[in-house]
Every structure is written in C-alpha cells, then in structure tokens.
Amino acid sequence: MERSTSGGGDGRGARPTAHELARYEALFAARTRGMKSSAMREMMALTERPDVISLAGGLPDTSTFAPELYARLMADVAAESTARALQYGPTEGMAATVGCIVEVMAAEGTIVDPAEVIVTTGGQQVIDLVCKTLIDPGDVIVTEAPTYPGAIPTFSAYQADVEQIDIDAEGMPIDALESTLDRLQAQGRRPKFIYTIPNFQNPGGVTMSLARRRRLIEVARERELLVLEDNPYGLLRYEGEPLPTLYSLDAAAVGRGGASDLVIYLGTFSKILSPGLRLGWAVAPRPVLEKLNLGKQGSDLCSSPVTQMFVAAYFAERGTEAPLPGPAWVEYVERLKNLYRRRRDVMLESLEEHFGGRASWTRPEGGLFIWATLDDDVDTTDLLARSEGVAFVPGRAAYMDGRRGSSSMRLNFAGVPDDHIREGIRRVGRIMGGDTGLLGTLTGSPPAPTSPAASKREPNDDDLTPLADIVALPRRDAQDPARPARRRRDR
C-alpha cells in the first residue's frame, strides 16, 4: 500500500492519509478517539536538530555523568552478572534496586517498607498503571492546573473526566479542592484519585506549602480518597527548607509506625541519575500494589534487569569528597543542584532582560522548570512556530481542554548550557517584541542600574556568584490563577 511520506524522507515520520485512517477506523477501540500526543514527544524530532536550542523537554543534563564511571560500572555488571542481567526479573523489581529506592526516599525523610515498592519502567509507567488499575471510562481524576503535560495523554487514553484546580504560589489551594469535591459529591461523582506534584511543580515551578500538605492529607482521610503524589524533583532543592512528602504525612496520620494507606508515591531515577535508565517506582498500599503488579505483568513483565543492576552497582560506589566521602550518588546529586541552581538564576536574569514588560514568571526553589505567562494577546503556540530555532512547551499542553494556558509557556533551564539559555530567551524575547526591564513592572520601581561590564558579563561553569534576585512569586489574582499578581499600570 502506498504511504504518505510528508513527515520525512524515509517515511518513518509520516502521518497516515485520510484514506488510510478510514480503512482502519472501524477496528480502533473507542478509547483511541480520546488519545492525545504528548507535547514533549512531538518536539523530540525538532530538538534533534543541532541548530535548535531546546528549553522544552524535562531534560536533566546527562553530560554531567562521568563516561569512565559509566563504562566501568557496566563492565562490572557484565563481568559479574551477565546471565542474570540478560534474564527476566521479578515484576516488582530486583531486591537490590528496591534497596536503592528505600535509600533515596530516606534521604527525603520518608521511610518505606520494601514490600510496598514496585519498580517501574520510568515514572510515566506509574501514572499509566494507576490509571489502568483505577480508572473506568468517565471516572473522575482531580488534578492541578496547569499539570504535567505527560500525564494528560494518559488520562485521556483511559477516558477519565479530569477536574483541574488552578494553582497559586503555594500550589493547589485546598479550599478550592474542597469546593470541587463538594460539587462532585452533590452530582454523585466520587474521584478515583487526586493527582498532585507538590515539589517544584511541573510545569508551574511552585511548591505546595506545609499547611496545604497537611490539610490535603486531612481532606483525603476525611473523604477516603487516594492521592497520587508525583515527586520526581524532591531532592533537587536549591534553596529553602525541605518539606515532608505527602506519603510521610499520611503515614504519620496512620500512626504506630504504619505506612501510608491513602497515598500512592511516584518516584524516578530520571532526574537524579538518568532518564535513559527508564527506571521509576511506586510505593502504594498493598491492595493497590497487588493490582499495579498485575497491570505491569500485562504491560512489560518486568523493568530492565540490566539497568536495575547498573543502579545497584552505582549506589554501592563511594564518593571522592574529603574528608569522609559519602555515597557517590549523593555527591552527584549535590553537583547537579549546584549546576541547576546557577542555570535557574541565569534564566531568571535573562527573562528579566529580554521579556520586556510583557511577562511574569515563577521563581522555583528547585526542580527543572519556570512557568512564564505573557500578555493575553500573545499565543505561545503561535510564538513557538515563529521562535527562530528555540523550543519550549506551550501552555495549552498543560491543560486537559487545550484551550487554557494560551499565553503561557514552560521553560526548562537544567538541560542546556548557560549561553544557550541566554540566547534562547533572547530569541523568544525578540519575537515577542519589547526589551525593557521587567523588574519595575513587578515591584513598582525601576531596575537597579548596572555597569556596562556587568551587563556584558557571561557566567561560566566555574562562576557560582548569585545573580540578582527576582521578586518572589506573590499570590495570584482571581482573574488568572496561572499568572502572578501584577501591579496595576494605572497606579
């Protein structure tokens, strides 16, 4: 059969023609009508081009991992455990890998029972398995707005009815959550779970306050609701005090040293080690865990034993920092934090310089993302099409209906060097138009003058001098919850 090759010369990127779709339409399951493409996956071909600066994907900087160490660890796995590494493994994961997960969670102050852990093929698989386990067509999921763009295709594929609650500077407002739950209850509709990213939210960059975390757990317990806590970035904190996980707060509410019975915890090695490993995990109440295990058996039988054994070998490594080296993985995360902290500050400075008076943005205390909101007359989907070799995630991708968020964008600062951050923001700012300092718009006072030498200064990888602070994100107004409150222009 002749195929269209408009998507690329070799046909691999081709989209099916209308004739082809019609031929197979009657065979497709009803759920495929609601399936959506992931915004990040759609951009991967674009970001493969060497001339494109990608501020789009949730990419850590994998160039920071020493090639020599990778080669040695893989050689050790091959020399000592080739047969086991190349064999099927248990669906719930290898014991050594589960031990690494317990260690990572302990570093965040969360104690878990290894028997309640399942190793998954990336954190994305946890979202899929939870939906496979809990969601029938039309079931309700409550989540934040904006939310993780990668979760939206999964929710759509399982035909969930998703209620989104606008976040502000402290994450999901729990009073708004309760109002939504009351409305759903009056309609006879009970959510299957609440999905939240409490630390350095993707894409919003905000962190749920301790008071809201505690109240969320209280609400979940009062109403017997499950919570899916997505926490890929919890160890990537650059400032401020760490906050307890929702899992640990619920476990404390259970009491007597018990585990959480309402929170399903999602973690991943993607952001603290490497996304190419495709290893994540879930910690869940045992009845839920059993169903997740059955769902995973039907998906992929087990996650890769090769990469699980690599992780176990790496976690056995000792660091090099004197006088008392700790685990190598802990030292590596500290190096990542120093690097990403500076890159965050470089992006904040660049936004101030190049986005004129036409934008506001979040100032994350950690994680990988900044959420920028432009003036209402700027559509970021259109801006992406005109962005002169710069990729970012348009805000629409973070909303279920695809209509909201049109003037917002998600920007990743972790995966590219400082000079690419500056050039990427400069290019987008040039297309937007306007190049005046934004600090006065937010604070009501003009930006502090800088010397010509300072304005031309380019940070480098050895320069850890803090850059000028951007005003902290205030509470958002009621007109646009995804936009920080601004000073009125007529005052």
C-alpha positions in Angstrom: 0.0 0.0 0.0 1.3 3.4 -0.9 2.1 5.6 2.1 2.4 9.3 2.5 5.9 10.4 3.5 5.2 14.1 4.2 6.7 13.7 7.6 10.2 12.7 6.4 12.1 11.3 3.5 12.3 7.8 4.9 8.6 7.6 5.8 9.2 7.0 9.5 7.8 10.3 10.5 4.9 10.1 8.0 1.3 10.7 9.2 -1.4 8.4 7.8 -3.6 9.8 5.0 -7.3 10.2 5.3 -7.8 7.1 3.1 -5.6 5.0 5.4 -7.4 6.2 8.5 -10.8 5.4 7.0 -9.6 1.9 6.1 -8.8 1.1 9.8 -11.3 3.3 11.6 -13.8 0.5 12.4 -11.0 -1.5 14.0 -9.9 1.1 16.5 -11.0 0.9 20.2 -13.3 3.7 21.3 -10.6 4.9 23.7 -8.3 5.9 20.8 -10.6 8.7 19.9 -9.6 10.5 23.2 -5.9 9.7 22.9 -3.6 12.7 22.6 0.0 13.0 21.7 2.5 14.1 24.3 3.6 17.7 23.7 7.2 16.8 24.6 7.3 13.7 22.4 6.0 15.8 19.4 9.0 18.1 19.9 11.7 15.5 20.1 12.3 15.4 16.3 12.7 19.2 16.4 15.1 19.2 19.3 17.3 16.6 17.5 18.3 19.4 15.1 21.7 20.9 16.1 20.6 24.4 15.4 17.7 24.3 17.8 18.0 25.4 21.4 15.7 23.2 23.4 14.1 24.7 26.6 11.3 22.3 26.1 11.7 18.8 27.5 12.1 17.8 31.1 15.7 17.0 30.4 18.4 16.8 33.1 22.0 17.3 32.0 23.2 13.8 31.4 26.6 15.0 30.2 27.5 15.5 33.8 27.7 11.8 34.4 31.4 10.6 34.0 31.7 8.3 30.9 34.5 6.5 32.6 32.4 5.6 35.6 29.5 4.5 33.4 31.8 2.2 31.4 33.4 0.7 34.5 30.0 0.0 36.2 28.6 -1.6 33.0 31.8 -3.6 32.7 31.4 -4.8 36.3 27.8 -5.8 35.7 28.9 -7.7 32.6 31.8 -9.4 34.3 29.9 -10.4 37.4 26.3 -10.9 36.4 25.9 -11.2 32.7 23.5 -14.1 32.8 21.3 -12.5 35.4 21.4 -9.1 33.8 20.2 -10.6 30.5 17.4 -12.7 32.1 13.8 -11.7 33.0 13.5 -10.3 36.5 10.7 -10.2 39.1 7.8 -7.9 38.1 8.1 -6.0 41.4 11.8 -5.3 40.8 15.1 -6.7 42.0 15.7 -6.6 45.7 19.0 -4.6 45.3 17.2 -1.9 43.2 14.4 -1.7 45.8 17.0 -1.2 48.4 18.3 1.8 46.4 14.8 3.2 46.3 14.4 2.9 50.0 17.7 4.8 50.4 16.6 7.6 48.1 13.3 8.0 49.9 15.1 8.0 53.3 17.2 10.9 52.0 13.9 12.8 51.7 12.8 11.9 55.2 10.4 9.2 54.1 10.6 5.7 55.5 9.0 3.0 53.4 8.6 -0.8 53.6 10.4 -2.5 50.7 7.5 -4.9 50.4 5.3 -1.9 49.3 7.6 -0.9 46.5 7.3 -1.8 42.8 10.0 -0.9 40.3 8.6 0.5 37.0 9.8 1.5 33.6 10.1 5.1 34.3 7.8 7.3 36.4 5.5 7.6 33.4 4.6 4.0 33.8 3.3 4.6 37.3 0.8 7.1 36.0 -0.3 4.6 33.4 -0.6 1.7 35.9 -2.5 3.7 38.4 -5.0 4.7 35.6 -5.2 1.1 34.4 -5.9 0.0 37.9 -8.4 2.6 39.0 -10.0 4.3 36.0 -13.0 3.2 34.1 -14.3 5.5 31.3 -15.9 8.6 32.8 -14.3 8.2 36.2 -13.1 11.4 37.8 -9.5 12.5 38.5 -8.8 15.7 40.3 -5.5 17.5 39.4 -3.8 20.8 39.3 -4.0 23.4 36.6 -1.6 23.6 34.9 -0.4 20.0 35.3 2.3 17.7 34.0 1.9 17.6 30.2 2.9 14.0 30.1 0.0 12.9 32.3 -2.6 14.4 30.0 -2.3 11.8 27.2 -2.5 9.0 29.9 -5.6 10.5 31.5 -7.2 10.9 28.0 -6.3 7.4 26.9 -8.2 5.9 29.9 -11.1 8.2 29.2 -11.0 9.9 32.5 -13.1 13.0 33.3 -10.4 15.4 34.7 -11.2 18.3 37.0 -8.4 20.8 37.1 -7.9 23.2 40.0 -5.9 26.4 39.4 -2.7 26.6 41.4 -1.2 29.7 43.0 2.2 30.5 44.6 1.6 27.8 47.3 0.4 25.0 45.0 -3.1 23.6 44.9 -5.5 25.7 47.1 -7.2 23.1 49.3 -10.3 25.3 49.8 -10.8 25.2 46.1 -10.2 21.4 46.2 -12.9 21.0 48.9 -15.3 23.1 46.9 -14.7 20.9 43.8 -15.2 17.7 45.9 -18.4 19.1 47.4 -19.7 19.8 43.9 -18.8 16.4 42.6 -20.4 14.8 45.7 -23.6 16.6 45.0 -23.5 15.2 41.5 -23.0 11.7 42.8 -19.4 11.5 41.4 -16.5 10.3 43.5 -13.0 11.0 42.3 -10.8 7.9 42.0 -7.7 9.9 43.0 -6.2 13.3 43.4 -3.0 13.8 41.3 -0.5 16.4 42.6 3.1 17.3 42.1 3.9 19.0 45.4 7.6 19.9 44.9 8.6 22.4 42.2 5.5 21.5 40.2 5.8 20.6 36.6 5.1 22.9 34.8 4.3 25.7 37.3 7.6 25.6 39.3 5.7 26.2 42.6 5.9 24.2 45.8 2.9 23.2 47.9 3.1 24.8 51.4 3.4 22.7 54.5 0.0 23.9 55.7 -1.7 22.8 52.4 0.1 19.4 52.5 -1.3 18.8 56.0 -4.7 19.9 55.0 -4.7 17.8 51.8 -4.0 14.7 53.8 -6.7 15.6 56.3 -9.2 16.0 53.4 -8.1 12.7 51.8 -8.6 10.9 55.2 -11.9 12.6 55.9 -13.3 11.6 52.4 -11.4 8.3 52.0 -9.7 9.5 48.7 -6.5 8.2 47.2 -3.7 10.7 46.4 -1.1 10.1 43.7 2.0 12.1 44.8 4.3 12.6 41.8 7.7 13.6 43.2 10.5 13.4 40.6 12.3 16.6 41.8 12.1 16.4 45.6 15.9 16.1 46.0 16.6 18.9 43.6 16.1 21.7 46.0 18.3 24.8 45.6 17.1 27.0 48.4 14.7 26.9 51.4 13.9 24.1 53.8 12.8 20.6 52.6 9.1 19.8 53.2 7.8 16.4 54.2 6.3 14.2 51.5 2.6 13.6 51.4 3.3 9.9 51.9 5.2 10.6 55.2 2.4 12.9 56.4 -0.2 10.3 55.8 1.9 7.6 57.4 2.2 9.8 60.5 -1.6 10.2 60.5 -2.0 6.4 60.4 0.3 6.2 63.4 2.1 3.5 65.2 4.8 3.4 62.6 2.4 2.3 59.9 2.7 3.0 56.2 0.5 5.4 54.3 -2.8 3.8 53.3 -4.1 6.6 51.0 -1.0 8.0 49.2 0.5 6.3 46.2 4.0 7.7 45.9 5.7 8.1 42.4 9.4 8.4 42.2 12.0 8.1 39.5 15.8 7.9 38.8 15.3 10.0 35.7 16.1 13.4 37.3 18.7 12.4 39.9 20.6 9.9 37.7 19.4 9.4 34.1 16.1 9.3 32.2 17.7 6.8 29.8 17.7 4.2 32.5 13.9 4.2 32.3 13.5 3.2 36.0 10.9 4.6 38.3 8.9 3.3 41.2 5.7 3.4 43.1 5.0 2.9 46.9 1.4 2.0 47.5 -1.0 0.4 49.9 -0.7 -3.4 49.5 -4.1 -4.0 47.9 -3.3 -1.3 45.3 0.2 -2.6 44.9 -1.1 -6.0 44.0 -3.2 -4.6 41.2 -0.3 -2.4 40.0 1.8 -5.6 39.8 -0.8 -7.4 37.8 -1.1 -4.4 35.4 2.6 -4.3 35.0 2.7 -8.0 34.2 0.4 -7.3 31.3 2.5 -4.3 30.1 6.1 -5.4 30.1 6.5 -8.3 32.5 9.4 -6.5 34.3 11.6 -3.5 34.0 15.1 -4.0 32.6 17.4 -6.1 34.8 20.4 -4.5 33.0 19.6 -1.0 34.2 18.4 -2.2 37.6 21.8 -3.8 38.2 23.6 -0.7 36.9 21.7 1.4 39.5 22.6 -1.1 42.3 26.2 -1.0 41.2 26.3 2.8 41.2 24.6 3.0 44.6 27.4 0.8 46.0 30.0 3.3 44.9 31.6 5.6 47.4 32.3 9.3 46.6 35.5 11.1 46.4 35.0 14.2 48.5 37.2 14.5 51.6 37.4 14.1 54.5 34.7 11.5 54.7 33.3 10.6 51.3 29.6 9.6 51.3 27.7 7.6 48.7 28.6 8.6 45.1 25.0 9.2 44.2 24.6 11.7 46.9 27.7 13.6 45.8 26.4 13.5 42.2 23.0 15.0 43.2 24.8 17.8 45.1 26.8 18.6 41.9 23.6 18.7 39.9 22.0 21.0 42.4 24.9 23.5 42.2 24.7 23.4 38.4 21.0 23.7 38.1 20.8 26.4 40.7 23.1 28.6 38.6 21.3 27.8 35.4 18.0 28.7 37.0 19.5 32.1 38.0 20.8 32.6 34.5 17.4 32.0 33.1 15.7 34.3 35.6 18.2 37.1 34.7 17.6 36.5 31.0 13.9 36.7 31.4 14.2 40.0 33.2 16.4 41.3 30.5 14.6 40.1 27.4 10.9 39.6 28.1 10.3 43.4 28.5 7.2 44.4 30.4 5.1 41.7 28.8 5.6 38.7 31.1 5.7 37.4 34.6 7.1 34.1 35.8 7.6 31.8 38.7 10.8 31.6 40.7 11.2 27.9 41.6 13.1 26.9 44.7 14.2 23.7 42.9 13.3 21.3 40.1 13.7 22.0 36.3 11.1 24.4 35.2 10.0 28.0 35.1 6.4 28.9 34.1 6.2 32.2 32.2 2.9 34.0 31.4 2.9 36.6 28.7 0.4 39.3 27.9 -3.0 37.9 26.9 -2.5 38.9 23.2 0.4 36.6 22.8 -0.3 33.0 21.9 2.6 30.8 22.8 1.7 28.1 20.3 2.0 30.7 17.6 5.1 32.0 19.2 6.7 28.6 19.1 6.1 28.4 15.3 8.0 31.7 14.9 10.6 31.1 17.6 13.7 31.0 15.3 15.2 27.7 16.5 14.1 27.7 20.1 11.8 25.0 21.5 9.6 25.3 24.6 6.3 23.8 25.7 3.3 26.0 25.0 1.0 26.4 28.0 -2.0 24.8 26.3 -0.3 21.4 26.6 -0.7 21.6 30.4 -4.5 21.8 30.3 -6.9 19.0 29.6 -9.1 21.0 27.3 -6.2 22.5 25.3 -7.9 25.9 25.4 -6.5 27.5 28.5 -2.9 28.5 29.0 -2.6 30.0 25.6 -0.4 32.9 26.8 1.9 30.7 29.0 5.0 28.6 28.4 7.1 26.0 30.3 10.8 26.6 30.2 13.5 24.1 31.2 16.7 25.6 32.5 18.5 22.4 33.5 19.4 20.7 30.2 21.3 23.3 28.3 24.4 25.4 29.0 24.3 29.0 30.2 25.0 30.6 26.9 22.2 28.6 25.2 19.8 29.7 27.9 20.6 33.4 27.3 20.5 33.1 23.6 17.2 31.1 23.7 15.5 33.6 25.9 16.9 36.5 23.8 15.4 35.0 20.6 12.0 34.5 22.1 12.0 37.9 23.6 12.9 39.4 20.2 9.9 37.8 18.6 7.6 38.9 21.4 8.8 42.5 20.9 9.8 44.9 23.7 13.1 44.8 25.6 12.6 46.9 28.7 13.4 45.8 32.2 10.6 43.8 33.9 11.6 44.3 37.4 9.9 47.7 37.6 6.7 46.2 36.4 6.6 43.7 39.2 7.9 45.8 42.0 6.8 49.3 41.0 10.4 50.6 40.9 12.9 50.8 38.1 15.6 48.2 37.9 18.9 48.9 39.6 21.5 50.3 37.2 24.2 48.0 36.2 27.7 48.8 34.9 28.5 48.1 31.2 31.0 45.5 32.4 28.4 43.8 34.5 25.8 43.8 31.7 28.2 42.1 29.3 29.4 39.5 31.8 28.7 35.9 30.8 28.6 33.4 33.6 30.6 30.2 33.2 30.7 26.8 34.8 33.2 27.9 37.5 31.3 31.1 38.4 28.8 30.4 41.2 28.2 34.1 42.1 24.5 34.5 42.8 22.7 36.7 40.3 20.3 39.4 41.1 17.2 38.2 42.9 13.9 38.3 41.0 10.9 39.3 43.1 9.3 36.2 44.7 6.1 34.9 43.3 3.1 36.5 45.1 -0.3 35.1 45.4 -2.1 35.0 42.0 -5.2 37.0 41.4 -8.6 35.5 40.7 -8.6 36.6 37.1 -5.7 34.4 36.0 -4.5 31.9 38.6 -1.6 30.8 36.4 -0.2 34.4 36.4 1.5 36.1 39.3 -0.4 39.2 40.6 0.9 42.3 38.9 1.0 45.9 39.9 -1.8 47.8 38.1 -0.4 50.0 35.3 -2.7 53.0 36.2 -1.3 53.3 39.8 
